Amino acid sequence: MATIAPERPKTAPTRTDKPFTPDLVFFEPQALDYPLGKQLFERYQAAEIPIRMTTSHNQVRGIPGETAIEQYRNAKRTLVVGVRKTLKFEPSKPSAEYALPLATGCAAHCHYCYLNTNIGTKPYIRVYVNTDEILAQAEKYIQERAPEITRFEAACTSDPLSIEHITGNLRKTIEFMGKQPYGRLRFVSKFHYVDSLLDAEHNGHTRFRFSMNADYVIKNFEPGTSSFAQRIEAAGKVAKAGYPLGFILAPLYWFDGWEAGYTELLERLKQQLVPEAEQDLTFELIQHRFTKVAKKLILERYPKTKLRMEEEERKYKWGKYGKGKYIYPDLQAHALRGHLEKEIARLFPQARIEYFT
């Protein structure tokens, strides 16, 4: 078994056409007690990808790199296979009642991503092999709220589609939720790897959403993701497969020419989407925000970023536990919201805007 990962850091990709393949894999010993854990161990051993053991997926040590940025980029190329021990699900408003913890971390390099602070010093990609236990807990939450519908968001701490080729957990969860009269699944992705999910028995219980943005934002702030065109094509496949479809327009970002940029985005969606996609279409609108901690980490990890994060140009919004974030001032926020709502109503009159935040 190989034991050492290459020291040379990977540079952040500009775009991706191939699913994520790790340069280094860590396993918790308990993960090998589960069929998926054994399968992944054998797969990466056969592929001669370096494997190491770790006592906990929360305490991974030994990711190579002489500088902080090298360690960060190598961590984004590292997979950790573990057991999810905490089965208390976090709330996920306004999107859903609960966050469904299938994975943590993402291989993409979106400069603005809130995972920069949520994950902080643990930017490696974690997958959990005790899927049956996680879904059993989800079923308990569904039963507690029945006959009300309980929604689960599967993309709070990761992009589950980006690692579906590794675990198959997303398909398993979709088919599990398809059998739940009072359970619904939601997730969002910036990737186009949907083919393995098209024939899943979802029964319309999973809303498949894609994160979209103006060209300016995708080109400048979303390296390592699928292109706009790839996401649109994938959305058409998903709609034809009968999934309810949605788009998250996030982060809504104030740049020179933003009005024309977001109008172009929506017009391209209208032109390229298949008719089936508009039958039950939703939009979620989220303005750009950041914290001081996030700003510090983003500038360390992406020192050449064009992302504007001047506190004096923003409004401070208090959140839970005495912490808050910087959002756009009311005048800019209202302008963003008004323009997007007007254009969505013009181009997609049957669509539903679920929220603006």
N, C-alpha and C positions, 0 to 999 in steps of 0.2 A: 504494500500500500504506500503510495506517495504521501509525504507528510509536510512538504514545504511549498508554500505559495510563492509565485514570482514577486520580487520586490518592486519591479517596475510598475508604477501606477498607470492605470488606464485613463486615458483622456475622456472627457465627457463627450458622448456622441452627438452629432448634429441631428440625426434622424435615425430611425431604426426600421429595418425590414425583417429582422430575424428575432424570434423569441429569445428571452433572457437565458443565457447559459452561464452558470457561476464559474469563477476562477478558483474558488476555494469553498469547501463545504464543512460545516461543523454539525455534529450530531450530539444531542443529549442521549445518554445511555438508555433512558426510559423510552425514547422514540423507537428503539429497535424492538420493543415489545409489541409494536403495532404493525400490521401488514404493510401499510404505506411506508412506514419508517424503514422496514427491511427492504422493501422494493427500491426505495431511493438510495439506500446504502449500496445495494448491489449495482444499481444503474451507474452511480458515480464512480464506484470502484472499477467497474468494467471500462468506463470512459477514461480512466486514469486521471481523473480530476482530484487534486489533493484533498484528503479527508483528515479532519481532526475531531477529537472529542471535547466536549465542554460540559461542565457540571450543570449549567443553566443557560437557557437561551437569553436570559437577562444579563448575564455576566460573561460575555464572550471576550476573550483576550487572545492576543497573538496575531491580529490582522496586521499585515506588513505595511511599512511606510515610514520614511524618515521624518516627514513633516506631517502636520495636521491635515493639510489638503491631500497629501498622498494617502494617508490612512482613510480619509473620508471617501476618496474615489475608489480605493480598494475595497472598502466596506460595502459600497454600492454594487460591487461585483461578488459579494460573499453571500452564500445561502446558509441559513441556520435552520436545522430540522429539529423541532422540539414538540413537547406536549403542553397544551394550554391547560394550566392548572386552575387558573381563576375563571370560574364559570358564571360569575355574576356579570351580566351584560350591562354596559353603560348606556344611558339614554342617548338618543341621536336626533334631537329636534333641530330644525323643523321637518327634516326629511322623513323620520320614522320614529317608532316608539323605542327601538333598541338598536344598538350596533351589534352586528353579528361578527365575532372575531375569528375569521378564517385565516388571516395572515397579518403581518405587521411589516411595514417598510415597502419601498418601491425602488426599482432600478432606474427609473427615469430621473432626469435632472431639471425639473421645473424649478426655476429660481425662486418663485413666490410661495412654494408649497408650505402649508402649515406643518407638515411632518418635520420640517427643519427644527421646529421647537418641540412638537409632540414626541418625537423620537429622540431628538437631541444628540446625545453621544452614542446612540445605538442605530446608526443608519443602515445597518445590514438588513437583508430580507429574511424574515422569519416565516416559516410555514409550520402549521400544526397538524399532527398526524392523528389526533384523537377526535376525528370529525364526528363520529357517532355520538360521543359524549356531548359535544358542542350542540349538535342537532337535537339531542334528547332534552337539553336545557332549553333550547328554543321552543320545543313542544310544550314544556311546562309553562313558559310565559304565555303561549297561545291559549292554553287551557284556562289559565288564571283570568284572562280577559274575555273569553268567549261569552256571548256570541259577538262581541265587538271584534273587528278586524285588527290584528296586530301586525305591524310592518317592521321589517328588519332591514337595516342598511348594511351591506356587506363591504362597503368601500370607505369606511371611516379612517382606517389606519393603513390602507394599502390599495393597490389597483389589482383586484383579484383576477381580472382577465389576463394580466401580464404574466401570471405564474400558473395559469390553468393547465398549460402543457406539462407542468411539473407534478401537480397534485391531483388534478381532476376533481378537486373539492367543490368547485363552482357548479359543475354539472350535477354532482351529487346533491348539493343544496337546492338547486333549482327543481330537481325531481322530487326531493323531499317536500318542498313547499308546494309543489303542484298537487300533492295529496292532502294538504291541510285546508279544510273548508274556511278557516278563519285566520290563516297565515298568508302573508305576502312578503316577497323578497324584492329588494331594490339594490342596484349597484350602478356605479358609473365608471367609465374607462376612457383613457386616451389612446387605447390600442385597438387593433383591428382583427385580432385573432379569434374570430367568432365561430369558425366552421364546426368545431367539435360540439357546439351548443345548439346548432340549428335544429337537430332532430330530438332534442331533449323533451321529455313529457312535462312541459311547464304549465299547461292548462290555463294560460293567461295570468298566472299568479306571480310572475316575475316581471318587473318593469326594468327594461334594459335601457340605460341612459349613456349618452356620450358627452364628454366634456368638449365643448367647442369654443372657439374664440376668433377674434379678428386676426388677419394675417400677421399684423404687427406683433401681436402677443405670441402667437405660435412660433414665429421665426426667431424672436429675440429671447423668449423666456421658457421654451418648452423643448429643449434638446433631449434626445433619447426617447421620444414618443413617436407614434404613427402620425403620418401627415394628415392634413385636412381631408384630402381626397380619399385616403384609405379609410378614415373614420366614416365618411359619408357612404362609401361603398358598403362598409360593414353594417351601417345603420339600415341600409336597404335590405340586406340579407336578413337581418334580425326582424324587420317589419314583415317581410314575406313569410318568415317562419312563425308569425302569429304572436310574437311578443309585443306587449304594450311598449311604446317607445317614448323616450324623453331626451331632452337636451339640457345640460347645465351650462349656462353661459357664465364662465367664471375663470379668473377674476375679471369683472368688468373694470377696465383700466383706462384712465384718462390720459390719452396721448394726442399729439397733434393730428387732427383728422379723424378723431375717434368716431364721430357721427357717421361719416362716410364709410369708415371701416366696419362698423357694426351693421350698417345697412347692407353693405356688400356681403357680409357673412350670412345674414338672413336670406338675402336674395339667392345666394349660391345654394343654401339649404333648400329653398323652394324649388329651384331649377333641377336639382340633382336627386332629390328624394323620390322614391317610388310612391305612387298614390296610396298604397296600403299604410304608409307611415303616418298619414295625417288623420287616420280614423280615431285614434285615441292618443293624441300627442300632448306632452307636457313640457313646460319650460320652467327652469329654476334660475333665478338671477342673483348673483352674489358679487358684490363690489369688492375690489381689492382692499385688503387690510393687512396690518403687520403689527407685531409687538417689538419692543426694544430688544428683547432677547433674539427674536427672529431676525431682525435687521443685522445684529452683530454677526450671527452665524451665516447669514446669506452673503454678507460682504467678505467674510473669511473664506467661504467655500466657492464663491463666484465673484472674485475681485473685479472682474471686468464687466459685471452686469450693468445694463442700462436701466434697471428697475429703480424708479424714483421712490424714495422712502424718507422724505423730509418731514419731520414731526411738525414743524411750524406751518406746513401746508395742509395739515390734516386736523380732524376732530377726534378727540379722545373719547372712546365709548367704554364705560365701565362694564365689567362682566362679573361672573361669579367669583367668590372668594377674594374680593377686593382687587382683582386684576382686570386689566382692560386691554384695548387694542386701538390702533389708529386707523380710522376710516376716512372717507371723503367728507368734507363739510357738507352741510345740508344742501347748499345751492348746487354743488356738483353731483351729489347723490341723487337729488330730484331730477336733474337734467339727464343723468344716465338712465334712471328708471323710466322717466317719461318717454325718452326716445325709444328705448327697447320695447316698452309696452305698446307704443304707437305702431312700430314697424311689425311687431308680432301680430297685432290685430289686423293689420293691412294684408300681410302675406299668409297668415295662418289663422283665419277667423274662427275656426273650430277648436283651436288649441287652448289649453288651460295653463295659465301662469300660476304656479303653485305658491311662490313667495318671492319677495325681493328682500335681501338682507345685506 
